[in-house]
Amino acid sequence: MKSQIYDIRVTGHMGCSTSKLFNGFRVEHVVGGGNTCPQTVLTGFVEDQAALHGVLMRIRDLGLTLVSVNPLDPE
């Protein structure tokens, strides 16, 4: 896998202290698709498959609910 930018969504509003654990990712709070459930969107560069798994494990370890993981077109 080559380097890729990802849009990773989790349920809820991620606080500042938790957001700092995702260094290098832009953190944005949005209303969930089709309902009023807030979501946090992490957008950032992931070097390879191992790095992506590391981010996903951090989400799991923090007890966050993963909504989606989407690669973004770099252009």
mmCIF file of the N, C-alpha and C atoms, coordinates in Angstrom:
data_MODEL
# 
_entry.id   MODEL 
# 
loop_
_atom_site.group_PDB 
_atom_site.id 
_atom_site.type_symbol 
_atom_site.label_atom_id 
_atom_site.label_alt_id 
_atom_site.label_comp_id 
_atom_site.label_asym_id 
_atom_site.label_entity_id 
_atom_site.label_seq_id 
_atom_site.pdbx_PDB_ins_code 
_atom_site.Cartn_x 
_atom_site.Cartn_y 
_atom_site.Cartn_z 
_atom_site.occupancy 
_atom_site.B_iso_or_equiv 
_atom_site.pdbx_formal_charge 
_atom_site.auth_seq_id 
_atom_site.auth_comp_id 
_atom_site.auth_asym_id 
_atom_site.auth_atom_id 
_atom_site.pdbx_PDB_model_num 
ATOM 1   N N  . MET A 1 1  ? 0.844   -1.181 0.000  1.00 0.00 ? 1  MET A N  1 
ATOM 2   C CA . MET A 1 1  ? 0.000   0.000  0.000  1.00 0.00 ? 1  MET A CA 1 
ATOM 3   C C  . MET A 1 1  ? 0.884   1.237  0.000  1.00 0.00 ? 1  MET A C  1 
ATOM 4   N N  . LYS A 1 2  ? 0.569   2.188  -0.849 1.00 0.00 ? 2  LYS A N  1 
ATOM 5   C CA . LYS A 1 2  ? 1.317   3.438  -0.858 1.00 0.00 ? 2  LYS A CA 1 
ATOM 6   C C  . LYS A 1 2  ? 0.667   4.425  0.103  1.00 0.00 ? 2  LYS A C  1 
ATOM 7   N N  . SER A 1 3  ? 1.314   5.539  0.331  1.00 0.00 ? 3  SER A N  1 
ATOM 8   C CA . SER A 1 3  ? 0.800   6.579  1.216  1.00 0.00 ? 3  SER A CA 1 
ATOM 9   C C  . SER A 1 3  ? -0.562  7.060  0.740  1.00 0.00 ? 3  SER A C  1 
ATOM 10  N N  . GLN A 1 4  ? -1.426  7.377  1.703  1.00 0.00 ? 4  GLN A N  1 
ATOM 11  C CA . GLN A 1 4  ? -2.800  7.739  1.371  1.00 0.00 ? 4  GLN A CA 1 
ATOM 12  C C  . GLN A 1 4  ? -3.346  8.694  2.424  1.00 0.00 ? 4  GLN A C  1 
ATOM 13  N N  . ILE A 1 5  ? -4.227  9.586  2.005  1.00 0.00 ? 5  ILE A N  1 
ATOM 14  C CA . ILE A 1 5  ? -4.960  10.430 2.939  1.00 0.00 ? 5  ILE A CA 1 
ATOM 15  C C  . ILE A 1 5  ? -6.278  9.734  3.245  1.00 0.00 ? 5  ILE A C  1 
ATOM 16  N N  . TYR A 1 6  ? -6.634  9.702  4.544  1.00 0.00 ? 6  TYR A N  1 
ATOM 17  C CA . TYR A 1 6  ? -7.862  9.035  4.974  1.00 0.00 ? 6  TYR A CA 1 
ATOM 18  C C  . TYR A 1 6  ? -8.787  9.984  5.716  1.00 0.00 ? 6  TYR A C  1 
ATOM 19  N N  . ASP A 1 7  ? -10.071 9.722  5.560  1.00 0.00 ? 7  ASP A N  1 
ATOM 20  C CA . ASP A 1 7  ? -11.147 10.367 6.311  1.00 0.00 ? 7  ASP A CA 1 
ATOM 21  C C  . ASP A 1 7  ? -11.690 9.271  7.226  1.00 0.00 ? 7  ASP A C  1 
ATOM 22  N N  . ILE A 1 8  ? -11.455 9.420  8.544  1.00 0.00 ? 8  ILE A N  1 
ATOM 23  C CA . ILE A 1 8  ? -11.867 8.414  9.515  1.00 0.00 ? 8  ILE A CA 1 
ATOM 24  C C  . ILE A 1 8  ? -12.896 9.051  10.435 1.00 0.00 ? 8  ILE A C  1 
ATOM 25  N N  . ARG A 1 9  ? -14.073 8.434  10.533 1.00 0.00 ? 9  ARG A N  1 
ATOM 26  C CA . ARG A 1 9  ? -15.159 8.994  11.340 1.00 0.00 ? 9  ARG A CA 1 
ATOM 27  C C  . ARG A 1 9  ? -15.451 8.102  12.538 1.00 0.00 ? 9  ARG A C  1 
ATOM 28  N N  . VAL A 1 10 ? -15.621 8.775  13.695 1.00 0.00 ? 10 VAL A N  1 
ATOM 29  C CA . VAL A 1 10 ? -16.005 8.078  14.912 1.00 0.00 ? 10 VAL A CA 1 
ATOM 30  C C  . VAL A 1 10 ? -17.225 8.781  15.501 1.00 0.00 ? 10 VAL A C  1 
ATOM 31  N N  . THR A 1 11 ? -17.994 8.042  16.282 1.00 0.00 ? 11 THR A N  1 
ATOM 32  C CA . THR A 1 11 ? -19.183 8.599  16.911 1.00 0.00 ? 11 THR A CA 1 
ATOM 33  C C  . THR A 1 11 ? -18.774 9.465  18.090 1.00 0.00 ? 11 THR A C  1 
ATOM 34  N N  . GLY A 1 12 ? -19.460 10.584 18.245 1.00 0.00 ? 12 GLY A N  1 
ATOM 35  C CA . GLY A 1 12 ? -19.254 11.453 19.397 1.00 0.00 ? 12 GLY A CA 1 
ATOM 36  C C  . GLY A 1 12 ? -18.289 12.594 19.136 1.00 0.00 ? 12 GLY A C  1 
ATOM 37  N N  . HIS A 1 13 ? -18.196 13.446 20.138 1.00 0.00 ? 13 HIS A N  1 
ATOM 38  C CA . HIS A 1 13 ? -17.332 14.622 20.081 1.00 0.00 ? 13 HIS A CA 1 
ATOM 39  C C  . HIS A 1 13 ? -16.034 14.292 20.800 1.00 0.00 ? 13 HIS A C  1 
ATOM 40  N N  . MET A 1 14 ? -14.935 14.248 20.073 1.00 0.00 ? 14 MET A N  1 
ATOM 41  C CA . MET A 1 14 ? -13.640 13.934 20.645 1.00 0.00 ? 14 MET A CA 1 
ATOM 42  C C  . MET A 1 14 ? -13.054 15.197 21.280 1.00 0.00 ? 14 MET A C  1 
ATOM 43  N N  . GLY A 1 15 ? -12.722 15.118 22.534 1.00 0.00 ? 15 GLY A N  1 
ATOM 44  C CA . GLY A 1 15 ? -12.161 16.262 23.252 1.00 0.00 ? 15 GLY A CA 1 
ATOM 45  C C  . GLY A 1 15 ? -10.728 16.560 22.841 1.00 0.00 ? 15 GLY A C  1 
ATOM 46  N N  . CYS A 1 16 ? -10.228 17.706 23.294 1.00 0.00 ? 16 CYS A N  1 
ATOM 47  C CA . CYS A 1 16 ? -8.878  18.155 22.935 1.00 0.00 ? 16 CYS A CA 1 
ATOM 48  C C  . CYS A 1 16 ? -7.792  17.178 23.379 1.00 0.00 ? 16 CYS A C  1 
ATOM 49  N N  . SER A 1 17 ? -7.917  16.648 24.603 1.00 0.00 ? 17 SER A N  1 
ATOM 50  C CA . SER A 1 17 ? -6.872  15.742 25.095 1.00 0.00 ? 17 SER A CA 1 
ATOM 51  C C  . SER A 1 17 ? -6.815  14.467 24.256 1.00 0.00 ? 17 SER A C  1 
ATOM 52  N N  . THR A 1 18 ? -7.956  13.970 23.822 1.00 0.00 ? 18 THR A N  1 
ATOM 53  C CA . THR A 1 18 ? -7.989  12.779 22.980 1.00 0.00 ? 18 THR A CA 1 
ATOM 54  C C  . THR A 1 18 ? -7.512  13.114 21.570 1.00 0.00 ? 18 THR A C  1 
ATOM 55  N N  . SER A 1 19 ? -7.902  14.284 21.062 1.00 0.00 ? 19 SER A N  1 
ATOM 56  C CA . SER A 1 19 ? -7.498  14.692 19.711 1.00 0.00 ? 19 SER A CA 1 
ATOM 57  C C  . SER A 1 19 ? -5.982  14.752 19.572 1.00 0.00 ? 19 SER A C  1 
ATOM 58  N N  . LYS A 1 20 ? -5.295  15.124 20.648 1.00 0.00 ? 20 LYS A N  1 
ATOM 59  C CA . LYS A 1 20 ? -3.827  15.235 20.608 1.00 0.00 ? 20 LYS A CA 1 
ATOM 60  C C  . LYS A 1 20 ? -3.159  13.879 20.365 1.00 0.00 ? 20 LYS A C  1 
ATOM 61  N N  . LEU A 1 21 ? -3.880  12.792 20.654 1.00 0.00 ? 21 LEU A N  1 
ATOM 62  C CA . LEU A 1 21 ? -3.335  11.459 20.419 1.00 0.00 ? 21 LEU A CA 1 
ATOM 63  C C  . LEU A 1 21 ? -3.273  11.112 18.937 1.00 0.00 ? 21 LEU A C  1 
ATOM 64  N N  . PHE A 1 22 ? -3.929  11.925 18.115 1.00 0.00 ? 22 PHE A N  1 
ATOM 65  C CA . PHE A 1 22 ? -3.942  11.706 16.665 1.00 0.00 ? 22 PHE A CA 1 
ATOM 66  C C  . PHE A 1 22 ? -3.151  12.824 15.996 1.00 0.00 ? 22 PHE A C  1 
ATOM 67  N N  . ASN A 1 23 ? -1.924  12.983 16.429 1.00 0.00 ? 23 ASN A N  1 
ATOM 68  C CA . ASN A 1 23 ? -1.038  14.033 15.943 1.00 0.00 ? 23 ASN A CA 1 
ATOM 69  C C  . ASN A 1 23 ? -0.902  13.947 14.418 1.00 0.00 ? 23 ASN A C  1 
ATOM 70  N N  . GLY A 1 24 ? -1.027  15.084 13.767 1.00 0.00 ? 24 GLY A N  1 
ATOM 71  C CA . GLY A 1 24 ? -0.919  15.125 12.318 1.00 0.00 ? 24 GLY A CA 1 
ATOM 72  C C  . GLY A 1 24 ? -2.250  15.001 11.599 1.00 0.00 ? 24 GLY A C  1 
ATOM 73  N N  . PHE A 1 25 ? -3.316  14.682 12.328 1.00 0.00 ? 25 PHE A N  1 
ATOM 74  C CA . PHE A 1 25 ? -4.640  14.591 11.735 1.00 0.00 ? 25 PHE A CA 1 
ATOM 75  C C  . PHE A 1 25 ? -5.419  15.866 12.019 1.00 0.00 ? 25 PHE A C  1 
ATOM 76  N N  . ARG A 1 26 ? -6.170  16.314 11.026 1.00 0.00 ? 26 ARG A N  1 
ATOM 77  C CA . ARG A 1 26 ? -7.107  17.420 11.237 1.00 0.00 ? 26 ARG A CA 1 
ATOM 78  C C  . ARG A 1 26 ? -8.330  16.823 11.922 1.00 0.00 ? 26 ARG A C  1 
ATOM 79  N N  . VAL A 1 27 ? -8.824  17.495 12.954 1.00 0.00 ? 27 VAL A N  1 
ATOM 80  C CA . VAL A 1 27 ? -9.975  17.007 13.711 1.00 0.00 ? 27 VAL A CA 1 
ATOM 81  C C  . VAL A 1 27 ? -11.126 17.984 13.504 1.00 0.00 ? 27 VAL A C  1 
ATOM 82  N N  . GLU A 1 28 ? -12.256 17.444 13.078 1.00 0.00 ? 28 GLU A N  1 
ATOM 83  C CA . GLU A 1 28 ? -13.439 18.269 12.802 1.00 0.00 ? 28 GLU A CA 1 
ATOM 84  C C  . GLU A 1 28 ? -14.649 17.591 13.426 1.00 0.00 ? 28 GLU A C  1 
ATOM 85  N N  . HIS A 1 29 ? -15.529 18.395 14.009 1.00 0.00 ? 29 HIS A N  1 
ATOM 86  C CA . HIS A 1 29 ? -16.756 17.867 14.605 1.00 0.00 ? 29 HIS A CA 1 
ATOM 87  C C  . HIS A 1 29 ? -17.918 18.191 13.684 1.00 0.00 ? 29 HIS A C  1 
ATOM 88  N N  . VAL A 1 30 ? -18.721 17.173 13.368 1.00 0.00 ? 30 VAL A N  1 
ATOM 89  C CA . VAL A 1 30 ? -19.845 17.335 12.452 1.00 0.00 ? 30 VAL A CA 1 
ATOM 90  C C  . VAL A 1 30 ? -21.066 16.614 13.011 1.00 0.00 ? 30 VAL A C  1 
ATOM 91  N N  . VAL A 1 31 ? -22.222 16.949 12.454 1.00 0.00 ? 31 VAL A N  1 
ATOM 92  C CA . VAL A 1 31 ? -23.444 16.204 12.764 1.00 0.00 ? 31 VAL A CA 1 
ATOM 93  C C  . VAL A 1 31 ? -23.462 14.990 11.856 1.00 0.00 ? 31 VAL A C  1 
ATOM 94  N N  . GLY A 1 32 ? -23.772 13.817 12.414 1.00 0.00 ? 32 GLY A N  1 
ATOM 95  C CA . GLY A 1 32 ? -23.756 12.568 11.655 1.00 0.00 ? 32 GLY A CA 1 
ATOM 96  C C  . GLY A 1 32 ? -24.713 12.589 10.480 1.00 0.00 ? 32 GLY A C  1 
ATOM 97  N N  . GLY A 1 33 ? -24.421 11.778 9.494  1.00 0.00 ? 33 GLY A N  1 
ATOM 98  C CA . GLY A 1 33 ? -25.244 11.698 8.293  1.00 0.00 ? 33 GLY A CA 1 
ATOM 99  C C  . GLY A 1 33 ? -26.653 11.213 8.567  1.00 0.00 ? 33 GLY A C  1 
ATOM 100 N N  . GLY A 1 34 ? -27.645 12.039 8.283  1.00 0.00 ? 34 GLY A N  1 
ATOM 101 C CA . GLY A 1 34 ? -29.033 11.628 8.369  1.00 0.00 ? 34 GLY A CA 1 
ATOM 102 C C  . GLY A 1 34 ? -29.630 11.651 9.752  1.00 0.00 ? 34 GLY A C  1 
ATOM 103 N N  . ASN A 1 35 ? -28.853 11.999 10.767 1.00 0.00 ? 35 ASN A N  1 
ATOM 104 C CA . ASN A 1 35 ? -29.406 12.092 12.119 1.00 0.00 ? 35 ASN A CA 1 
ATOM 105 C C  . ASN A 1 35 ? -28.685 13.195 12.897 1.00 0.00 ? 35 ASN A C  1 
ATOM 106 N N  . THR A 1 36 ? -28.966 13.297 14.166 1.00 0.00 ? 36 THR A N  1 
ATOM 107 C CA . THR A 1 36 ? -28.368 14.368 14.959 1.00 0.00 ? 36 THR A CA 1 
ATOM 108 C C  . THR A 1 36 ? -27.189 13.895 15.796 1.00 0.00 ? 36 THR A C  1 
ATOM 109 N N  . CYS A 1 37 ? -26.733 12.675 15.597 1.00 0.00 ? 37 CYS A N  1 
ATOM 110 C CA . CYS A 1 37 ? -25.618 12.127 16.357 1.00 0.00 ? 37 CYS A CA 1 
ATOM 111 C C  . CYS A 1 37 ? -24.310 12.813 15.940 1.00 0.00 ? 37 CYS A C  1 
ATOM 112 N N  . PRO A 1 38 ? -23.604 13.441 16.880 1.00 0.00 ? 38 PRO A N  1 
ATOM 113 C CA . PRO A 1 38 ? -22.348 14.097 16.512 1.00 0.00 ? 38 PRO A CA 1 
ATOM 114 C C  . PRO A 1 38 ? -21.273 13.070 16.159 1.00 0.00 ? 38 PRO A C  1 
ATOM 115 N N  . GLN A 1 39 ? -20.397 13.477 15.276 1.00 0.00 ? 39 GLN A N  1 
ATOM 116 C CA . GLN A 1 39 ? -19.267 12.644 14.885 1.00 0.00 ? 39 GLN A CA 1 
ATOM 117 C C  . GLN A 1 39 ? -18.009 13.487 14.907 1.00 0.00 ? 39 GLN A C  1 
ATOM 118 N N  . THR A 1 40 ? -16.879 12.817 15.082 1.00 0.00 ? 40 THR A N  1 
ATOM 119 C CA . THR A 1 40 ? -15.577 13.452 14.929 1.00 0.00 ? 40 THR A CA 1 
ATOM 120 C C  . THR A 1 40 ? -14.949 12.871 13.670 1.00 0.00 ? 40 THR A C  1 
ATOM 121 N N  . VAL A 1 41 ? -14.447 13.754 12.810 1.00 0.00 ? 41 VAL A N  1 
ATOM 122 C CA . VAL A 1 41 ? -13.798 13.333 11.567 1.00 0.00 ? 41 VAL A CA 1 
ATOM 123 C C  . VAL A 1 41 ? -12.303 13.602 11.694 1.00 0.00 ? 41 VAL A C  1 
ATOM 124 N N  . LEU A 1 42 ? -11.518 12.559 11.535 1.00 0.00 ? 42 LEU A N  1 
ATOM 125 C CA . LEU A 1 42 ? -10.061 12.662 11.517 1.00 0.00 ? 42 LEU A CA 1 
ATOM 126 C C  . LEU A 1 42 ? -9.620  12.554 10.061 1.00 0.00 ? 42 LEU A C  1 
ATOM 127 N N  . THR A 1 43 ? -8.909  13.545 9.588  1.00 0.00 ? 43 THR A N  1 
ATOM 128 C CA . THR A 1 43 ? -8.427  13.521 8.209  1.00 0.00 ? 43 THR A CA 1 
ATOM 129 C C  . THR A 1 43 ? -6.916  13.682 8.238  1.00 0.00 ? 43 THR A C  1 
ATOM 130 N N  . GLY A 1 44 ? -6.223  12.733 7.623  1.00 0.00 ? 44 GLY A N  1 
ATOM 131 C CA . GLY A 1 44 ? -4.779  12.842 7.635  1.00 0.00 ? 44 GLY A CA 1 
ATOM 132 C C  . GLY A 1 44 ? -4.093  11.828 6.755  1.00 0.00 ? 44 GLY A C  1 
ATOM 133 N N  . PHE A 1 45 ? -2.814  12.029 6.653  1.00 0.00 ? 45 PHE A N  1 
ATOM 134 C CA . PHE A 1 45 ? -1.924  11.223 5.826  1.00 0.00 ? 45 PHE A CA 1 
ATOM 135 C C  . PHE A 1 45 ? -1.516  9.973  6.605  1.00 0.00 ? 45 PHE A C  1 
ATOM 136 N N  . VAL A 1 46 ? -1.639  8.817  5.966  1.00 0.00 ? 46 VAL A N  1 
ATOM 137 C CA . VAL A 1 46 ? -1.228  7.549  6.559  1.00 0.00 ? 46 VAL A CA 1 
ATOM 138 C C  . VAL A 1 46 ? -0.179  6.947  5.638  1.00 0.00 ? 46 VAL A C  1 
ATOM 139 N N  . GLU A 1 47 ? 0.969   6.630  6.202  1.00 0.00 ? 47 GLU A N  1 
ATOM 140 C CA . GLU A 1 47 ? 2.100   6.185  5.385  1.00 0.00 ? 47 GLU A CA 1 
ATOM 141 C C  . GLU A 1 47 ? 1.913   4.817  4.736  1.00 0.00 ? 47 GLU A C  1 
ATOM 142 N N  . ASP A 1 48 ? 1.339   3.875  5.482  1.00 0.00 ? 48 ASP A N  1 
ATOM 143 C CA . ASP A 1 48 ? 1.204   2.520  4.955  1.00 0.00 ? 48 ASP A CA 1 
ATOM 144 C C  . ASP A 1 48 ? 0.142   1.756  5.739  1.00 0.00 ? 48 ASP A C  1 
ATOM 145 N N  . GLN A 1 49 ? -0.045  0.498  5.399  1.00 0.00 ? 49 GLN A N  1 
ATOM 146 C CA . GLN A 1 49 ? -1.073  -0.331 6.025  1.00 0.00 ? 49 GLN A CA 1 
ATOM 147 C C  . GLN A 1 49 ? -0.839  -0.481 7.526  1.00 0.00 ? 49 GLN A C  1 
ATOM 148 N N  . ALA A 1 50 ? 0.413   -0.629 7.929  1.00 0.00 ? 50 ALA A N  1 
ATOM 149 C CA . ALA A 1 50 ? 0.726   -0.770 9.355  1.00 0.00 ? 50 ALA A CA 1 
ATOM 150 C C  . ALA A 1 50 ? 0.337   0.490  10.124 1.00 0.00 ? 50 ALA A C  1 
ATOM 151 N N  . ALA A 1 51 ? 0.586   1.648  9.547  1.00 0.00 ? 51 ALA A N  1 
ATOM 152 C CA . ALA A 1 51 ? 0.223   2.912  10.196 1.00 0.00 ? 51 ALA A CA 1 
ATOM 153 C C  . ALA A 1 51 ? -1.292  3.051  10.309 1.00 0.00 ? 51 ALA A C  1 
ATOM 154 N N  . LEU A 1 52 ? -2.017  2.613  9.289  1.00 0.00 ? 52 LEU A N  1 
ATOM 155 C CA . LEU A 1 52 ? -3.480  2.654  9.337  1.00 0.00 ? 52 LEU A CA 1 
ATOM 156 C C  . LEU A 1 52 ? -3.997  1.749  10.453 1.00 0.00 ? 52 LEU A C  1 
ATOM 157 N N  . HIS A 1 53 ? -3.438  0.562  10.564 1.00 0.00 ? 53 HIS A N  1 
ATOM 158 C CA . HIS A 1 53 ? -3.836  -0.345 11.637 1.00 0.00 ? 53 HIS A CA 1 
ATOM 159 C C  . HIS A 1 53 ? -3.521  0.259  13.003 1.00 0.00 ? 53 HIS A C  1 
ATOM 160 N N  . GLY A 1 54 ? -2.414  0.987  13.106 1.00 0.00 ? 54 GLY A N  1 
ATOM 161 C CA . GLY A 1 54 ? -2.075  1.655  14.356 1.00 0.00 ? 54 GLY A CA 1 
ATOM 162 C C  . GLY A 1 54 ? -3.115  2.685  14.753 1.00 0.00 ? 54 GLY A C  1 
ATOM 163 N N  . VAL A 1 55 ? -3.587  3.471  13.790 1.00 0.00 ? 55 VAL A N  1 
ATOM 164 C CA . VAL A 1 55 ? -4.626  4.466  14.052 1.00 0.00 ? 55 VAL A CA 1 
ATOM 165 C C  . VAL A 1 55 ? -5.916  3.767  14.477 1.00 0.00 ? 55 VAL A C  1 
ATOM 166 N N  . LEU A 1 56 ? -6.272  2.718  13.773 1.00 0.00 ? 56 LEU A N  1 
ATOM 167 C CA . LEU A 1 56 ? -7.497  1.986  14.107 1.00 0.00 ? 56 LEU A CA 1 
ATOM 168 C C  . LEU A 1 56 ? -7.414  1.327  15.484 1.00 0.00 ? 56 LEU A C  1 
ATOM 169 N N  . MET A 1 57 ? -6.245  0.828  15.858 1.00 0.00 ? 57 MET A N  1 
ATOM 170 C CA . MET A 1 57 ? -6.075  0.245  17.192 1.00 0.00 ? 57 MET A CA 1 
ATOM 171 C C  . MET A 1 57 ? -6.193  1.316  18.274 1.00 0.00 ? 57 MET A C  1 
ATOM 172 N N  . ARG A 1 58 ? -5.682  2.511  18.012 1.00 0.00 ? 58 ARG A N  1 
ATOM 173 C CA . ARG A 1 58 ? -5.805  3.606  18.972 1.00 0.00 ? 58 ARG A CA 1 
ATOM 174 C C  . ARG A 1 58 ? -7.275  3.962  19.170 1.00 0.00 ? 58 ARG A C  1 
ATOM 175 N N  . ILE A 1 59 ? -8.024  4.004  18.079 1.00 0.00 ? 59 ILE A N  1 
ATOM 176 C CA . ILE A 1 59 ? -9.471  4.267  18.170 1.00 0.00 ? 59 ILE A CA 1 
ATOM 177 C C  . ILE A 1 59 ? -10.134 3.192  19.029 1.00 0.00 ? 59 ILE A C  1 
ATOM 178 N N  . ARG A 1 60 ? -9.804  1.942  18.787 1.00 0.00 ? 60 ARG A N  1 
ATOM 179 C CA . ARG A 1 60 ? -10.353 0.835  19.571 1.00 0.00 ? 60 ARG A CA 1 
ATOM 180 C C  . ARG A 1 60 ? -9.970  0.946  21.044 1.00 0.00 ? 60 ARG A C  1 
ATOM 181 N N  . ASP A 1 61 ? -8.692  1.215  21.308 1.00 0.00 ? 61 ASP A N  1 
ATOM 182 C CA . ASP A 1 61 ? -8.206  1.277  22.681 1.00 0.00 ? 61 ASP A CA 1 
ATOM 183 C C  . ASP A 1 61 ? -8.844  2.418  23.475 1.00 0.00 ? 61 ASP A C  1 
ATOM 184 N N  . LEU A 1 62 ? -9.242  3.478  22.791 1.00 0.00 ? 62 LEU A N  1 
ATOM 185 C CA . LEU A 1 62 ? -9.903  4.609  23.444 1.00 0.00 ? 62 LEU A CA 1 
ATOM 186 C C  . LEU A 1 62 ? -11.398 4.365  23.634 1.00 0.00 ? 62 LEU A C  1 
ATOM 187 N N  . GLY A 1 63 ? -11.884 3.254  23.115 1.00 0.00 ? 63 GLY A N  1 
ATOM 188 C CA . GLY A 1 63 ? -13.299 2.931  23.264 1.00 0.00 ? 63 GLY A CA 1 
ATOM 189 C C  . GLY A 1 63 ? -14.203 3.747  22.363 1.00 0.00 ? 63 GLY A C  1 
ATOM 190 N N  . LEU A 1 64 ? -13.631 4.294  21.281 1.00 0.00 ? 64 LEU A N  1 
ATOM 191 C CA . LEU A 1 64 ? -14.416 5.087  20.336 1.00 0.00 ? 64 LEU A CA 1 
ATOM 192 C C  . LEU A 1 64 ? -15.131 4.151  19.366 1.00 0.00 ? 64 LEU A C  1 
ATOM 193 N N  . THR A 1 65 ? -16.303 4.567  18.908 1.00 0.00 ? 65 THR A N  1 
ATOM 194 C CA . THR A 1 65 ? -17.057 3.773  17.947 1.00 0.00 ? 65 THR A CA 1 
ATOM 195 C C  . THR A 1 65 ? -16.708 4.216  16.539 1.00 0.00 ? 65 THR A C  1 
ATOM 196 N N  . LEU A 1 66 ? -16.108 3.324  15.771 1.00 0.00 ? 66 LEU A N  1 
ATOM 197 C CA . LEU A 1 66 ? -15.711 3.614  14.399 1.00 0.00 ? 66 LEU A CA 1 
ATOM 198 C C  . LEU A 1 66 ? -16.946 3.618  13.509 1.00 0.00 ? 66 LEU A C  1 
ATOM 199 N N  . VAL A 1 67 ? -17.099 4.686  12.722 1.00 0.00 ? 67 VAL A N  1 
ATOM 200 C CA . VAL A 1 67 ? -18.223 4.806  11.795 1.00 0.00 ? 67 VAL A CA 1 
ATOM 201 C C  . VAL A 1 67 ? -17.769 4.430  10.383 1.00 0.00 ? 67 VAL A C  1 
ATOM 202 N N  . SER A 1 68 ? -16.640 5.007  9.937  1.00 0.00 ? 68 SER A N  1 
ATOM 203 C CA . SER A 1 68 ? -16.164 4.717  8.586  1.00 0.00 ? 68 SER A CA 1 
ATOM 204 C C  . SER A 1 68 ? -14.691 5.067  8.438  1.00 0.00 ? 68 SER A C  1 
ATOM 205 N N  . VAL A 1 69 ? -14.070 4.419  7.446  1.00 0.00 ? 69 VAL A N  1 
ATOM 206 C CA . VAL A 1 69 ? -12.682 4.684  7.056  1.00 0.00 ? 69 VAL A CA 1 
ATOM 207 C C  . VAL A 1 69 ? -12.700 4.803  5.542  1.00 0.00 ? 69 VAL A C  1 
ATOM 208 N N  . ASN A 1 70 ? -12.378 5.991  5.028  1.00 0.00 ? 70 ASN A N  1 
ATOM 209 C CA . ASN A 1 70 ? -12.448 6.208  3.582  1.00 0.00 ? 70 ASN A CA 1 
ATOM 210 C C  . ASN A 1 70 ? -11.162 6.835  3.064  1.00 0.00 ? 70 ASN A C  1 
ATOM 211 N N  . PRO A 1 71 ? -10.526 6.213  2.068  1.00 0.00 ? 71 PRO A N  1 
ATOM 212 C CA . PRO A 1 71 ? -9.388  6.869  1.422  1.00 0.00 ? 71 PRO A CA 1 
ATOM 213 C C  . PRO A 1 71 ? -9.899  8.046  0.595  1.00 0.00 ? 71 PRO A C  1 
ATOM 214 N N  . LEU A 1 72 ? -9.134  9.124  0.583  1.00 0.00 ? 72 LEU A N  1 
ATOM 215 C CA . LEU A 1 72 ? -9.500  10.307 -0.185 1.00 0.00 ? 72 LEU A CA 1 
ATOM 216 C C  . LEU A 1 72 ? -8.621  10.426 -1.418 1.00 0.00 ? 72 LEU A C  1 
ATOM 217 N N  . ASP A 1 73 ? -9.178  10.976 -2.461 1.00 0.00 ? 73 ASP A N  1 
ATOM 218 C CA . ASP A 1 73 ? -8.424  11.253 -3.674 1.00 0.00 ? 73 ASP A CA 1 
ATOM 219 C C  . ASP A 1 73 ? -7.441  12.376 -3.353 1.00 0.00 ? 73 ASP A C  1 
ATOM 220 N N  . PRO A 1 74 ? -6.139  12.171 -3.566 1.00 0.00 ? 74 PRO A N  1 
ATOM 221 C CA . PRO A 1 74 ? -5.143  13.180 -3.202 1.00 0.00 ? 74 PRO A CA 1 
ATOM 222 C C  . PRO A 1 74 ? -5.281  14.490 -3.981 1.00 0.00 ? 74 PRO A C  1 
ATOM 223 N N  . GLU A 1 75 ? -6.084  14.500 -5.006 1.00 0.00 ? 75 GLU A N  1 
ATOM 224 C CA . GLU A 1 75 ? -6.230  15.709 -5.814 1.00 0.00 ? 75 GLU A CA 1 
ATOM 225 C C  . GLU A 1 75 ? -7.461  16.376 -5.406 1.00 0.00 ? 75 GLU A C  1 
# 
